[in-house]
Amino acid sequence: MKVTVAQSAGFCFGVSRAVEMAMKLAEQSPVVTLGPLIHNREALEELECHGVRSVGSVAEIPEGTAVLLRAHGVPPEITDELAQKGIPYTDATCPFVRKIHQIVRDARAEGRTVVVIGDAVHPEVVGIRGHAGDAVVFPDVDSLNDWLGRDENAQKNLAVVAQTTTRRTNWEQCVNSLRKQCTNAKIFDTICSATDARQREAKTLAAKSEVMLVLGDPNSSNTRKLAQIARECCPRVYCIENAGQAQPFMWQGARTVGVTAGASTPAWIMKEVVNQMTEELKTAQAETVDKVEAPVTASAPTEQTPAPAEKNGEESFETLLEASIKTLNSGDRVTGTVTGITSGEVNVDLGVKQAAYIPVSELSDDPEYKVEENIRVGDEIDAFVVRVSDVEGMIMLSKKKLDSIRGWDIVQEACDNRTTMEGIVTEENKGGIVVMVKGIRVFVPASQTGLPRDTPMTGLVKQTVKLRITEVTRARRRVIGSIRAVHQEERRAKAEKLWETIDVGSEYDGVVKSLTSYGAFVDIGGVDGMVHISELSWRRIRHPSDVVKVGDSARVFVLGFDKEKKRISLGYRRAEDNPWTKFISTFSIGDTARVKIAKFMPFGAFAEVLPGVDGLIHISQIADRRIARPEDVLQIGETVDARIIDIDMDRQKISLSIRALLEEQAEEVAVSEEAAVEEAAPEEAAAEEVVSEAAAVKEAAPEEVAAKEAVSEEVVAEEAVPEEAVAEETVAEEAAAEEATAEDPQ
């Protein structure tokens, strides 16, 4: 069988662009879209896991979420309402649709009546009508002709556009009718080029295929049109959403199978379907179907004749003789006794003339199976006859084949009763994994493994898993299972129990499931709660990964919950770890702290006092002089001493000052200098006094100077040595006597 996938299948440009924009916005905050972003349920579930969900109206938009306008576009009333309420939004309207909006606005300005060929209730058409005003919509040429049949309509100035996903044949029929009946119509071919190419390719591929698979949501207009086109050229067309709906009967007996997908179908769904088909083909070619009809056991009579009579509980000679000469055939189910165990086989006594054995490889499908732990001499064992050789006198048995036959009954019953089974993952392939359950090979598609998309499945190999059997085709030895179904059921059960007992303050041991830029989602037992980034740590962090990683165990507590919306807000940081508590127990106003400069602002600098506790150094408190900017004095990462000058307990704010320490240091220096002067030598003080007196003398009046000099001379004279004073008096007396003698000689 040849499988051909259409090259143009899958996301169109507009849808791919909208999805990328949504995922990018979701990295910053939760995202809401006005209506489903795309018409594909599985893709929407995937988006919701990343924080993107839809709401029905502007009134339902929660605070703090990013708003994305989907690719279909919206009427101007919606954007006006968003603007009036001050709600910012990102416009992901497809460029092709935006072009149509401009065309109809221009037509409206010209006074033309806008005619739209498409589905009146489709979101794209609703948006077009909002921009066109009084537009009329027709799904096909018949409804258009009915409207044009009225003379007043045929004479109007018309502007005609098409929904981007309109079928080309439908559009051409409408255009031909308009050109025949209207002379004043402007016609704009607005069918998306990608849609046109997809529909042409689907038609060509369907014509060459015996079976056609159309992948996509049945609610998608694009998907429905593709299926309609394919049915015109191919007798067997199946429209499915995912690999779980792909059944072998769809392509059974076909030599050529074509696969296409609508514009809202992700590439990973197409890949999964094709991989599953490939796996089915390989399985069908690799396995040999064992047809076993009416198996019998060696101990039961094979003919409808009465068994020989027994006497006193003992078997008769005839019975023993018959048992010794009876023969076995391939396909029989037998019960024997283990008589010996070697490294390569287990010897079994069946009560017949041939010796029987079971190769070790035929004991179990479990690669971890150990003979010595499961089989002992003397045990009874059930087995399946694989081969009987009268020449060699040997019978080859298989225990695992009998287990497989019994396993089919068990698996079928589990499928019918929706019973959970256990099995061992034996291998991984590109389409999923293979699990051995009761000797049966069960294929689990990648989407049903319970792992996030694009997650390697290698870690599941050799693991014991629980799964639900979803499909059994015994004739083809085909079994499909789902691990995800069991996980979902377990989560639902845990969730119901949790919602019954949850309360604010309740603590749970959870596992971190995913991280976003705004927080971490933690599974607390069937329900995911969100720990906002502000609740992860008392200190500032740039991303949740600075604190936790996906797969980490986390002890969390409930801050709040909404049972109707199924939302839980969780806390992770503990009150006892609050750095503010540590701060107030360590510091008080007036203390000096060693702080680290963390951030500059025009009005000052923020400094880390303790990890998680910052204080503000106002620009006026940075230096003992006037500065223009904090960075003129400080540097980021610099460690300095600062005085705690104020603590606001209610607002948990701290005011710091470097200036206070600088001024205190300056005062200490001044006091030290005064003390040094007081401790100077007395001689220096006396010298200073003499100098001061001399200066005072110089400044005195001349008379005072003379008087002081005279007084000084007298003091000196009085303090002179007595002998000198006497001598001087004697000399003076002698001089006076000589003068007197000279005047009076007699």
HELIX and SHEET records of a PDB file:
HELIX    1   1 PHE A   13  ALA A   26  1                                  14    
HELIX    2   2 ARG A   41  CYS A   49  1                                   9    
HELIX    3   3 VAL A   58  GLU A   60  5                                   3    
HELIX    4   4 PRO A   76  GLN A   84  1                                   9    
HELIX    5   5 PRO A   95  ALA A  109  1                                  15    
HELIX    6   6 PRO A  123  ALA A  132  1                                  10    
HELIX    7   7 VAL A  141  LEU A  148  1                                   8    
HELIX    8   8 ASP A  151  ALA A  154  1                                   4    
HELIX    9   9 ARG A  168  GLN A  181  1                                  14    
HELIX   10  10 SER A  193  LYS A  208  1                                  16    
HELIX   11  11 SER A  221  ARG A  231  1                                  11    
HELIX   12  12 ALA A  243  GLN A  245  5                                   3    
HELIX   13  13 PRO A  248  TRP A  251  1                                   4    
HELIX   14  14 ALA A  267  ALA A  286  1                                  20    
HELIX   15  15 PHE A  317  ILE A  325  1                                   9    
HELIX   16  16 VAL A  360  GLU A  362  5                                   3    
HELIX   17  17 VAL A  371  ASN A  374  1                                   4    
HELIX   18  18 LYS A  399  ASN A  417  1                                  19    
HELIX   19  19 ALA A  446  GLN A  448  5                                   3    
HELIX   20  20 THR A  458  LEU A  460  5                                   3    
HELIX   21  21 ARG A  474  ARG A  476  5                                   3    
HELIX   22  22 ILE A  483  THR A  501  1                                  19    
HELIX   23  23 ILE A  533  GLU A  535  5                                   3    
HELIX   24  24 PRO A  544  ASP A  546  5                                   3    
HELIX   25  25 ALA A  575  ASP A  577  5                                   3    
HELIX   26  26 PRO A  579  THR A  586  1                                   8    
HELIX   27  27 ILE A  619  GLN A  621  5                                   3    
HELIX   28  28 PRO A  630  ASP A  632  5                                   3    
HELIX   29  29 ARG A  659  GLU A  678  1                                  20    
HELIX   30  30 PRO A  682  GLU A  699  1                                  18    
HELIX   31  31 PRO A  702  GLU A  719  1                                  18    
HELIX   32  32 PRO A  722  GLU A  743  1                                  22    
SHEET    1   A 4 LYS A   2  VAL A   5  0                                        
SHEET    2   A 4 THR A 256  ALA A 261  1                                        
SHEET    3   A 4 VAL A 211  LEU A 215  1                                        
SHEET    4   A 4 ARG A 236  ILE A 240  1                                        
SHEET    1   B 4 VAL A  52  VAL A  55  0                                        
SHEET    2   B 4 VAL A  31  LEU A  34  1                                        
SHEET    3   B 4 ALA A  66  LEU A  69  1                                        
SHEET    4   B 4 TYR A  89  ASP A  91  1                                        
SHEET    1   C 4 VAL A 136  PHE A 138  0                                        
SHEET    2   C 4 THR A 113  ILE A 117  1                                        
SHEET    3   C 4 LEU A 158  ALA A 162  1                                        
SHEET    4   C 4 ALA A 185  ILE A 187  1                                        
SHEET    1   D 6 ARG A 333  ILE A 341  0                                        
SHEET    2   D 6 GLU A 345  ASP A 349 -1                                        
SHEET    3   D 6 ALA A 355  PRO A 359 -1                                        
SHEET    4   D 6 MET A 394  SER A 398  1                                        
SHEET    5   D 6 GLU A 380  SER A 389 -1                                        
SHEET    6   D 6 ARG A 333  ILE A 341 -1                                        
SHEET    1   E 5 ILE A 440  PRO A 445  0                                        
SHEET    2   E 5 GLY A 432  VAL A 437 -1                                        
SHEET    3   E 5 THR A 420  ASN A 429 -1                                        
SHEET    4   E 5 THR A 464  THR A 473 -1                                        
SHEET    5   E 5 ARG A 478  SER A 482 -1                                        
SHEET    1   F 6 GLU A 507  THR A 516  0                                        
SHEET    2   F 6 GLY A 519  ASP A 523 -1                                        
SHEET    3   F 6 ASP A 528  HIS A 532 -1                                        
SHEET    4   F 6 ARG A 567  GLY A 571  1                                        
SHEET    5   F 6 SER A 553  ASP A 562 -1                                        
SHEET    6   F 6 GLU A 507  THR A 516 -1                                        
SHEET    1   G 6 THR A 592  MET A 601  0                                        
SHEET    2   G 6 GLY A 604  LEU A 610 -1                                        
SHEET    3   G 6 VAL A 613  HIS A 618 -1                                        
SHEET    4   G 6 LYS A 653  SER A 657  1                                        
SHEET    5   G 6 THR A 639  ASP A 648 -1                                        
SHEET    6   G 6 THR A 592  MET A 601 -1                                        
END                                                                             
